Amino acid sequence: MELTPEYIKAVRFTVKRGNTYDAAEVDAFLDELLVAVTARQNTPDADTLAAVCAIRAEMTEQITRAVLEAEKRIAPLLSDENAV
């Protein structure tokens, strides 16, 4: 569901005898509304995304450096001179 003012204004529920709304229709609409609002709240803004990207880039760089350093320490152990 796209959460727009037009959509919400256009929602109509069946009126049952006793001048009450159909509970199943209301519940279904509320479920859709809850999903749409939750999705909108869980969408990070541009600043948050930029911060996450920066942190991930830094983590990747640190991991890459650590792997390269480990490779430098391992390489001599695997050289032909140390072969069994």
N, C-alpha and C positions, 0 to 999 in steps of 0.2 A: 504494500500500500504506500502510495506517495502521500506524505503528511503535508497537505496544503489547506489553507483556509477554505478554498472552494470545495475540496473533497469533504471536509468535515461539515460544511454548511449543507451539502447535498445529501447527507446521510438521513435516511428515513427508516423508521421502524414500523412494523405492523402493529396497529392498535387492535387489541383483542377485546372481547366482551368484558365489560366492567371498566372500560376506558384505561386498560393497562397495556404496556408494551410487551411484545413477545420476548420473554427472558432469554431464549436461545439466540435470537438476533442481537440483542444487546450484549450478551456475553461474547459472541463471535466478534462483534465490532470492538469491544474492549480488548480482546486478545490481540486483534490486529493493531490497535492503537498502542498497546503496550510494546509489541515487537518493534513498531516504527520508532517510538520514543526511545526505547533502549538502544536501538541501532544508532540513532542520531547522537545520543549521549556518549556512546562508545567510540565515536569517530574523532580521532585526535585532530587538533588544529595544526596549522602549518608550522608554528614555532615548536610544538611538541615533536612533530615528525622530524624537523631539522635537528633537534637535540638528540633524538634517538639515533638518527643517521650518524651524527658526529661521534657519539659514544660507540656505536658499532664499528665505525671506521678506525677509531683508536684501538678498540679491542682486536680488530683484525691485524692491525699493524704490530701490536704487541705479540700476538700469537705467531705472526710470520717471523718476527725477530727471534723469538724463542726457538722456533723450529730450525731456523738457519744456524743459530748457535749450537743447537744439539747436533745438527748435521756435521758441523765443523769438528765437534768432539768425537763423533762416531766414525767419520771418514778414515782417520788413521787406524782405527781398530779393524776396519774392513779392507785395508790395503793388502796388496800381494805379499808384503813383507811379513804380515801377521797371519798368513794363511796356514792352515794346519796340513 
